[in-house]
């Protein structure tokens, strides 16, 4: 068996916020991880859908980014985007 080749293997202190809220059409259960790994962006995990994305303010302005990353319809994506604008 050949030796394992690591691209990186780091341990880092992070801050994680767990938040759950009910939108008009959907419940969101999120784990929001703040780390220096992603250059000031947040790792946002949607526990309900098992989807995640690395999100910064520029990503929130990108048309269709939230819809694609979390496989949401426009209305649900706007609810999530609105919340994320408050914390990013």
MOPAC internal coordinates of N, CA, C and O (Angstrom, degrees):
PM7 1SCF
backbone

  N    0.0000 0     0.00 0     0.00 0    0    0    0
  C    1.4555 1     0.00 0     0.00 0    1    0    0
  C    1.5310 1   108.21 1     0.00 0    2    1    0
  O    1.2310 1   120.77 1   -44.95 1    3    2    1
  N    1.3273 1   116.14 1   135.05 1    3    2    1
  C    1.4565 1   119.75 1  -179.03 1    5    3    2
  C    1.5248 1   111.23 1   -79.34 1    6    5    3
  O    1.2310 1   121.67 1   -18.83 1    7    6    5
  N    1.3103 1   114.41 1   161.17 1    7    6    5
  C    1.4626 1   120.71 1  -179.41 1    9    7    6
  C    1.5337 1   110.31 1   -72.15 1   10    9    7
  O    1.2310 1   120.46 1   -40.26 1   11   10    9
  N    1.3111 1   116.72 1   139.74 1   11   10    9
  C    1.4672 1   121.90 1  -179.91 1   13   11   10
  C    1.5247 1   109.50 1   -69.05 1   14   13   11
  O    1.2310 1   120.26 1   -44.86 1   15   14   13
  N    1.3234 1   117.11 1   135.14 1   15   14   13
  C    1.4626 1   123.07 1   179.15 1   17   15   14
  C    1.5284 1   108.41 1  -107.12 1   18   17   15
  O    1.2310 1   120.21 1   -70.13 1   19   18   17
  N    1.3229 1   117.20 1   109.87 1   19   18   17
  C    1.4581 1   122.36 1  -179.78 1   21   19   18
  C    1.5191 1   109.94 1   -89.49 1   22   21   19
  O    1.2310 1   120.23 1   -45.37 1   23   22   21
  N    1.3169 1   117.16 1   134.63 1   23   22   21
  C    1.4559 1   121.49 1   170.32 1   25   23   22
  C    1.5213 1   109.45 1   -78.43 1   26   25   23
  O    1.2310 1   121.07 1   140.14 1   27   26   25
  N    1.3292 1   115.56 1   -39.86 1   27   26   25
  C    1.4584 1   122.01 1   169.09 1   29   27   26
  C    1.5119 1   108.48 1  -163.33 1   30   29   27
  O    1.2310 1   121.30 1   -21.55 1   31   30   29
  N    1.3142 1   115.13 1   158.45 1   31   30   29
  C    1.4616 1   122.31 1   179.72 1   33   31   30
  C    1.5218 1   106.22 1  -152.45 1   34   33   31
  O    1.2310 1   121.10 1   -97.59 1   35   34   33
  N    1.3257 1   115.51 1    82.41 1   35   34   33
  C    1.4604 1   121.93 1  -174.37 1   37   35   34
  C    1.5213 1   110.74 1  -111.66 1   38   37   35
  O    1.2310 1   121.35 1   -28.07 1   39   38   37
  N    1.3147 1   115.02 1   151.93 1   39   38   37
  C    1.4613 1   121.87 1   170.77 1   41   39   38
  C    1.5135 1   106.28 1  -118.33 1   42   41   39
  O    1.2310 1   120.67 1   -47.47 1   43   42   41
  N    1.3151 1   116.33 1   132.53 1   43   42   41
  C    1.4526 1   120.57 1  -175.34 1   45   43   42
  C    1.5265 1   110.04 1  -140.08 1   46   45   43
  O    1.2310 1   120.71 1   -37.95 1   47   46   45
  N    1.3235 1   116.24 1   142.05 1   47   46   45
  C    1.4561 1   121.15 1   173.40 1   49   47   46
  C    1.5299 1   107.67 1   -73.10 1   50   49   47
  O    1.2310 1   120.53 1   -45.92 1   51   50   49
  N    1.3236 1   116.59 1   134.08 1   51   50   49
  C    1.4593 1   121.42 1   178.21 1   53   51   50
  C    1.5233 1   109.68 1  -129.15 1   54   53   51
  O    1.2310 1   121.46 1   -14.34 1   55   54   53
  N    1.3190 1   114.81 1   165.66 1   55   54   53
  C    1.4641 1   121.46 1   173.44 1   57   55   54
  C    1.5182 1   106.18 1  -119.60 1   58   57   55
  O    1.2310 1   120.24 1   -53.31 1   59   58   57
  N    1.3251 1   117.15 1   126.69 1   59   58   57
  C    1.4536 1   121.41 1  -177.80 1   61   59   58
  C    1.5245 1   109.90 1  -120.31 1   62   61   59
  O    1.2310 1   121.52 1   -48.66 1   63   62   61
  N    1.3287 1   114.70 1   131.34 1   63   62   61
  C    1.4659 1   121.28 1   176.26 1   65   63   62
  C    1.5291 1   107.03 1  -111.56 1   66   65   63
  O    1.2310 1   120.84 1   -49.72 1   67   66   65
  N    1.3041 1   116.00 1   130.28 1   67   66   65
  C    1.4642 1   121.59 1   175.53 1   69   67   66
  C    1.5175 1   107.28 1  -106.49 1   70   69   67
  O    1.2310 1   120.87 1   -54.83 1   71   70   69
  N    1.3130 1   115.95 1   125.17 1   71   70   69
  C    1.4628 1   119.86 1  -178.32 1   73   71   70
  C    1.5276 1   109.34 1  -139.74 1   74   73   71
  O    1.2310 1   121.41 1   -39.57 1   75   74   73
  N    1.3162 1   114.90 1   140.43 1   75   74   73
  C    1.4564 1   121.73 1   177.02 1   77   75   74
  C    1.5176 1   107.85 1  -129.60 1   78   77   75
  O    1.2310 1   120.40 1   -47.97 1   79   78   77
  N    1.3226 1   116.84 1   132.03 1   79   78   77
  C    1.4539 1   120.00 1   176.07 1   81   79   78
  C    1.5215 1   109.70 1  -147.04 1   82   81   79
  O    1.2310 1   121.59 1   -23.63 1   83   82   81
  N    1.3067 1   114.55 1   156.37 1   83   82   81
  C    1.4528 1   121.57 1  -179.66 1   85   83   82
  C    1.5103 1   108.73 1  -105.68 1   86   85   83
  O    1.2310 1   120.71 1   -59.46 1   87   86   85
  N    1.3347 1   116.25 1   120.54 1   87   86   85
  C    1.4514 1   121.52 1   173.21 1   89   87   86
  C    1.5232 1   108.95 1   -84.84 1   90   89   87
  O    1.2310 1   120.61 1     9.63 1   91   90   89
  N    1.3121 1   116.44 1  -170.37 1   91   90   89
  C    1.4684 1   120.34 1   178.25 1   93   91   90
  C    1.5256 1   111.60 1   -65.62 1   94   93   91
  O    1.2310 1   120.51 1   145.86 1   95   94   93
  N    1.3415 1   116.62 1   -34.14 1   95   94   93
  C    1.4610 1   120.58 1  -173.40 1   97   95   94
  C    1.5263 1   114.95 1  -121.54 1   98   97   95
  O    1.2310 1   120.30 1   167.31 1   99   98   97
  N    1.3209 1   117.04 1   -12.69 1   99   98   97
  C    1.4505 1   119.29 1  -171.50 1  101   99   98
  C    1.5157 1   111.13 1  -152.22 1  102  101   99
  O    1.2310 1   121.35 1   -30.20 1  103  102  101
  N    1.3182 1   115.02 1   149.80 1  103  102  101
  C    1.4566 1   121.85 1   173.28 1  105  103  102
  C    1.5317 1   108.19 1   -92.50 1  106  105  103
  O    1.2310 1   120.96 1   -39.85 1  107  106  105
  N    1.3229 1   115.77 1   140.15 1  107  106  105
  C    1.4591 1   121.61 1   176.87 1  109  107  106
  C    1.5205 1   108.79 1  -118.12 1  110  109  107
  O    1.2310 1   120.51 1   -54.05 1  111  110  109
  N    1.3237 1   116.62 1   125.95 1  111  110  109
  C    1.4585 1   123.53 1   173.86 1  113  111  110
  C    1.5240 1   106.03 1  -118.04 1  114  113  111
  O    1.2310 1   120.88 1   -71.15 1  115  114  113
  N    1.3219 1   115.92 1   108.85 1  115  114  113
  C    1.4532 1   120.74 1  -171.87 1  117  115  114
  C    1.5240 1   112.41 1  -118.68 1  118  117  115
  O    1.2310 1   121.35 1   -33.55 1  119  118  117
  N    1.3108 1   115.02 1   146.45 1  119  118  117
  C    1.4612 1   123.01 1   167.28 1  121  119  118
  C    1.5240 1   104.65 1  -116.88 1  122  121  119
  O    1.2310 1   120.55 1   -60.16 1  123  122  121
  N    1.3238 1   116.55 1   119.84 1  123  122  121
  C    1.4567 1   122.07 1  -175.57 1  125  123  122
  C    1.5234 1   107.81 1  -112.84 1  126  125  123
  O    1.2310 1   121.07 1   -67.55 1  127  126  125
  N    1.3174 1   115.56 1   112.45 1  127  126  125
  C    1.4652 1   122.14 1  -173.81 1  129  127  126
  C    1.5244 1   109.58 1  -103.55 1  130  129  127
  O    1.2310 1   121.47 1   -56.70 1  131  130  129
  N    1.3233 1   114.79 1   123.30 1  131  130  129
  C    1.4527 1   121.23 1   177.56 1  133  131  130
  C    1.5260 1   107.67 1  -104.08 1  134  133  131
  O    1.2310 1   121.12 1   -57.00 1  135  134  133
  N    1.3270 1   115.47 1   123.00 1  135  134  133
  C    1.4557 1   121.83 1  -176.04 1  137  135  134
  C    1.5186 1   108.54 1  -146.64 1  138  137  135
  O    1.2310 1   120.16 1   -23.78 1  139  138  137
  N    1.3094 1   117.31 1   156.22 1  139  138  137
  C    1.4662 1   119.52 1   175.17 1  141  139  138
  C    1.5259 1   110.85 1   -80.63 1  142  141  139
  O    1.2310 1   119.88 1   173.55 1  143  142  141
  N    1.3057 1   117.83 1    -6.45 1  143  142  141
  C    1.4646 1   123.06 1  -177.82 1  145  143  142
  C    1.5296 1   112.42 1   -60.76 1  146  145  143
  O    1.2310 1   119.76 1   144.77 1  147  146  145
  N    1.3133 1   118.06 1   -35.23 1  147  146  145
  C    1.4723 1   121.36 1  -171.02 1  149  147  146
  C    1.5234 1   113.13 1  -107.96 1  150  149  147
  O    1.2310 1   120.25 1  -149.06 1  151  150  149
  N    1.3263 1   117.13 1    30.94 1  151  150  149
  C    1.4676 1   122.31 1   171.41 1  153  151  150
  C    1.5252 1   113.22 1    55.19 1  154  153  151
  O    1.2310 1   120.57 1  -135.03 1  155  154  153
  N    1.3205 1   116.52 1    44.97 1  155  154  153
  C    1.4535 1   121.04 1   177.18 1  157  155  154
  C    1.5176 1   114.98 1    88.62 1  158  157  155
  O    1.2310 1   119.92 1   174.42 1  159  158  157
  N    1.3126 1   117.76 1    -5.58 1  159  158  157
  C    1.4605 1   120.67 1   177.30 1  161  159  158
  C    1.5246 1   109.37 1   -87.36 1  162  161  159
  O    1.2310 1   120.90 1   -17.47 1  163  162  161
  N    1.3222 1   115.87 1   162.53 1  163  162  161
  C    1.4557 1   121.89 1  -179.39 1  165  163  162
  C    1.5199 1   110.61 1  -104.32 1  166  165  163
  O    1.2310 1   120.90 1   -34.40 1  167  166  165
  N    1.3157 1   115.89 1   145.60 1  167  166  165
  C    1.4559 1   121.63 1   171.68 1  169  167  166
  C    1.5253 1   105.64 1   -93.75 1  170  169  167
  O    1.2310 1   120.37 1   -68.01 1  171  170  169
  N    1.3276 1   116.91 1   111.99 1  171  170  169
  C    1.4621 1   121.90 1  -174.82 1  173  171  170
  C    1.5257 1   108.74 1  -110.60 1  174  173  171
  O    1.2310 1   121.41 1   -66.73 1  175  174  173
  N    1.3383 1   114.91 1   113.27 1  175  174  173
  C    1.4600 1   121.02 1  -179.21 1  177  175  174
  C    1.5246 1   109.63 1  -104.58 1  178  177  175
  O    1.2310 1   120.63 1   -52.12 1  179  178  177
  N    1.3180 1   116.40 1   127.88 1  179  178  177
  C    1.4587 1   121.75 1   174.46 1  181  179  178
  C    1.5251 1   106.58 1   -95.42 1  182  181  179
  O    1.2310 1   120.56 1   -74.89 1  183  182  181
  N    1.3108 1   116.53 1   105.11 1  183  182  181
  C    1.4553 1   122.13 1  -174.10 1  185  183  182
  C    1.5313 1   111.20 1   -65.46 1  186  185  183
  O    1.2310 1   119.80 1   146.19 1  187  186  185
  N    1.3257 1   117.98 1   -33.81 1  187  186  185
  C    1.4702 1   121.58 1  -179.12 1  189  187  186
  C    1.5260 1   112.12 1   -64.52 1  190  189  187
  O    1.2310 1   120.60 1   137.13 1  191  190  189
  N    1.3368 1   116.47 1   -42.87 1  191  190  189
  C    1.4721 1   119.81 1  -174.71 1  193  191  190
  C    1.5254 1   113.26 1   -99.97 1  194  193  191
  O    1.2310 1   120.31 1   175.40 1  195  194  193
  N    1.3328 1   117.02 1    -4.60 1  195  194  193
  C    1.4681 1   121.53 1  -176.27 1  197  195  194
  C    1.5258 1   111.82 1    57.92 1  198  197  195
  O    1.2310 1   120.71 1  -141.58 1  199  198  197
  N    1.3326 1   116.25 1    38.42 1  199  198  197
  C    1.4665 1   122.15 1   177.40 1  201  199  198
  C    1.5250 1   108.52 1  -120.10 1  202  201  199
  O    1.2310 1   121.18 1   -26.48 1  203  202  201
  N    1.3194 1   115.35 1   153.52 1  203  202  201
  C    1.4563 1   118.97 1   178.52 1  205  203  202
  C    1.5162 1   109.95 1  -148.08 1  206  205  203
  O    1.2310 1   121.30 1   -18.03 1  207  206  205
  N    1.3226 1   115.12 1   161.97 1  207  206  205
  C    1.4629 1   121.44 1   176.63 1  209  207  206
  C    1.5165 1   108.70 1  -153.27 1  210  209  207
  O    1.2310 1   121.37 1   -25.43 1  211  210  209
  N    1.3140 1   114.98 1   154.57 1  211  210  209
  C    1.4612 1   122.42 1   172.78 1  213  211  210
  C    1.5196 1   105.86 1   -94.86 1  214  213  211
  O    1.2310 1   120.71 1   -62.21 1  215  214  213
  N    1.3415 1   116.24 1   117.79 1  215  214  213
  C    1.4569 1   120.16 1  -168.48 1  217  215  214
  C    1.5218 1   111.90 1  -126.75 1  218  217  215
  O    1.2310 1   121.70 1   -48.54 1  219  218  217
  N    1.3123 1   114.36 1   131.46 1  219  218  217
  C    1.4538 1   123.43 1   170.86 1  221  219  218
  C    1.5167 1   108.05 1  -126.47 1  222  221  219
  O    1.2310 1   120.41 1    -2.72 1  223  222  221
  N    1.3178 1   116.82 1   177.28 1  223  222  221
  C    1.4652 1   119.63 1  -177.97 1  225  223  222
  C    1.5203 1   111.69 1   -60.99 1  226  225  223
  O    1.2310 1   119.82 1   146.74 1  227  226  225
  N    1.3220 1   117.95 1   -33.26 1  227  226  225
  C    1.4621 1   120.46 1   178.83 1  229  227  226
  C    1.5263 1   111.55 1   -65.46 1  230  229  227
  O    1.2310 1   120.31 1   145.42 1  231  230  229
  N    1.3286 1   117.01 1   -34.58 1  231  230  229
  C    1.4645 1   120.76 1   178.91 1  233  231  230
  C    1.5205 1   111.92 1   -68.91 1  234  233  231
  O    1.2310 1   120.42 1   147.28 1  235  234  233
  N    1.3307 1   116.81 1   -32.72 1  235  234  233
  C    1.4626 1   120.13 1   179.25 1  237  235  234
  C    1.5220 1   111.41 1   -67.63 1  238  237  235
  O    1.2310 1   120.47 1   154.89 1  239  238  237
  N    1.3243 1   116.71 1   -25.11 1  239  238  237
  C    1.4663 1   120.86 1   179.50 1  241  239  238
  C    1.5262 1   112.44 1   -88.13 1  242  241  239
  O    1.2310 1   120.43 1   168.26 1  243  242  241
  N    1.3212 1   116.79 1   -11.74 1  243  242  241
  C    1.4650 1   121.45 1  -178.62 1  245  243  242
  C    1.5301 1   109.65 1   -75.42 1  246  245  243
  O    1.2310 1   120.01 1   -62.08 1  247  246  245
  N    1.3383 1   117.58 1   117.92 1  247  246  245
  C    1.4700 1   120.22 1  -178.63 1  249  247  246
  C    1.5317 1   112.07 1   -57.72 1  250  249  247
  O    1.2310 1   121.01 1   -51.44 1  251  250  249
  N    1.3206 1   115.68 1   128.56 1  251  250  249
  C    1.4585 1   121.70 1   175.22 1  253  251  250
  C    1.5172 1   115.67 1    80.55 1  254  253  251
  O    1.2310 1   119.58 1   178.28 1  255  254  253
  N    1.3319 1   118.41 1    -1.72 1  255  254  253
  C    1.4701 1   120.11 1  -176.34 1  257  255  254
  C    1.5305 1   111.83 1   -64.86 1  258  257  255
  O    1.2310 1   120.25 1   129.43 1  259  258  257
  N    1.3146 1   117.12 1   -50.57 1  259  258  257
  C    1.4702 1   120.77 1  -178.93 1  261  259  258
  C    1.5272 1   109.99 1   -65.74 1  262  261  259
  O    1.2310 1   120.51 1   138.47 1  263  262  261
  N    1.3305 1   116.64 1   -41.53 1  263  262  261
  C    1.4642 1   120.46 1   178.66 1  265  263  262
  C    1.5297 1   110.64 1   -57.26 1  266  265  263
  O    1.2310 1   121.00 1   133.87 1  267  266  265
  N    1.3141 1   115.68 1   -46.13 1  267  266  265
  C    1.4635 1   120.47 1  -178.50 1  269  267  266
  C    1.5310 1   111.90 1   -69.86 1  270  269  267
  O    1.2310 1   120.27 1   130.99 1  271  270  269
  N    1.3158 1   117.08 1   -49.01 1  271  270  269
  C    1.4672 1   121.17 1  -175.00 1  273  271  270
  C    1.5231 1   112.60 1   -61.11 1  274  273  271
  O    1.2310 1   120.32 1   141.40 1  275  274  273
  N    1.3283 1   116.99 1   -38.60 1  275  274  273
  C    1.4636 1   120.85 1  -176.36 1  277  275  274
  C    1.5229 1   113.67 1  -109.25 1  278  277  275
  O    1.2310 1   120.69 1  -173.67 1  279  278  277
  N    1.3387 1   116.29 1     6.33 1  279  278  277
  C    1.4655 1   121.60 1   179.22 1  281  279  278
  C    1.5329 1   111.34 1    51.89 1  282  281  279
  O    1.2310 1   121.42 1  -125.79 1  283  282  281
  N    1.3524 1   114.89 1    54.21 1  283  282  281
  C    1.4587 1   122.01 1  -178.03 1  285  283  282
  C    1.5228 1   110.78 1  -113.55 1  286  285  283
  O    1.2310 1   121.42 1   -26.56 1  287  286  285
  N    1.3098 1   114.89 1   153.44 1  287  286  285
  C    1.4609 1   120.50 1   169.80 1  289  287  286
  C    1.5237 1   108.06 1   -74.55 1  290  289  287
  O    1.2310 1   120.55 1   -16.19 1  291  290  289
  N    1.3098 1   116.55 1   163.81 1  291  290  289
  C    1.4731 1   122.01 1  -173.62 1  293  291  290
  C    1.5266 1   112.44 1   -55.99 1  294  293  291
  O    1.2310 1   119.90 1   137.00 1  295  294  293
  N    1.3223 1   117.79 1   -43.00 1  295  294  293
  C    1.4672 1   121.11 1  -177.02 1  297  295  294
  C    1.5311 1   111.59 1   -65.42 1  298  297  295
  O    1.2310 1   120.45 1   134.46 1  299  298  297
  N    1.3267 1   116.75 1   -45.54 1  299  298  297
  C    1.4670 1   120.49 1   178.89 1  301  299  298
  C    1.5318 1   110.65 1   -66.93 1  302  301  299
  O    1.2310 1   120.51 1   140.58 1  303  302  301
  N    1.3209 1   116.64 1   -39.42 1  303  302  301
  C    1.4626 1   120.51 1   178.85 1  305  303  302
  C    1.5199 1   111.13 1   -62.45 1  306  305  303
  O    1.2310 1   120.28 1   143.38 1  307  306  305
  N    1.3206 1   117.07 1   -36.62 1  307  306  305
  C    1.4668 1   120.13 1   179.40 1  309  307  306
  C    1.5280 1   111.06 1   -67.26 1  310  309  307
  O    1.2310 1   119.97 1   145.02 1  311  310  309
  N    1.3317 1   117.66 1   -34.98 1  311  310  309
  C    1.4645 1   120.47 1   175.88 1  313  311  310
  C    1.5299 1   110.84 1   -64.21 1  314  313  311
  O    1.2310 1   120.85 1   135.46 1  315  314  313
  N    1.3148 1   115.97 1   -44.54 1  315  314  313
  C    1.4626 1   119.78 1   178.50 1  317  315  314
  C    1.5282 1   110.55 1   -67.16 1  318  317  315
  O    1.2310 1   120.34 1   136.38 1  319  318  317
  N    1.3094 1   116.96 1   -43.62 1  319  318  317
  C    1.4676 1   121.40 1   178.98 1  321  319  318
  C    1.5232 1   111.26 1   -59.03 1  322  321  319
  O    1.2310 1   120.69 1   137.62 1  323  322  321
  N    1.3224 1   116.29 1   -42.38 1  323  322  321
  C    1.4577 1   121.13 1   179.82 1  325  323  322
  C    1.5284 1   110.37 1   -60.90 1  326  325  323
  O    1.2310 1   119.93 1   135.73 1  327  326  325
  N    1.3236 1   117.74 1   -44.27 1  327  326  325
  C    1.4676 1   120.90 1   177.31 1  329  327  326
  C    1.5293 1   110.69 1   -63.52 1  330  329  327
  O    1.2310 1   120.42 1   134.26 1  331  330  329
  N    1.3144 1   116.81 1   -45.74 1  331  330  329
  C    1.4659 1   120.35 1  -176.87 1  333  331  330
  C    1.5296 1   112.18 1   -65.22 1  334  333  331
  O    1.2310 1   120.35 1   148.46 1  335  334  333
  N    1.3223 1   116.94 1   -31.54 1  335  334  333
  C    1.4729 1   119.87 1   175.25 1  337  335  334
  C    1.5270 1   110.71 1   -59.26 1  338  337  335
  O    1.2310 1   120.01 1   148.47 1  339  338  337
  N    1.3172 1   117.59 1   -31.53 1  339  338  337
  C    1.4649 1   121.80 1  -179.31 1  341  339  338
  C    1.5262 1   112.67 1   -71.18 1  342  341  339
  O    1.2310 1   120.07 1   153.04 1  343  342  341
  N    1.3311 1   117.47 1   -26.96 1  343  342  341
  C    1.4663 1   119.36 1  -172.86 1  345  343  342
  C    1.5298 1   114.36 1  -110.87 1  346  345  343
  O    1.2310 1   120.16 1   162.88 1  347  346  345
  N    1.3105 1   117.30 1   -17.12 1  347  346  345
  C    1.4792 1   120.10 1  -178.01 1  349  347  346
  C    1.5114 1   109.36 1   -82.51 1  350  349  347
  O    1.2310 1   120.10 1   180.00 1  351  350  349

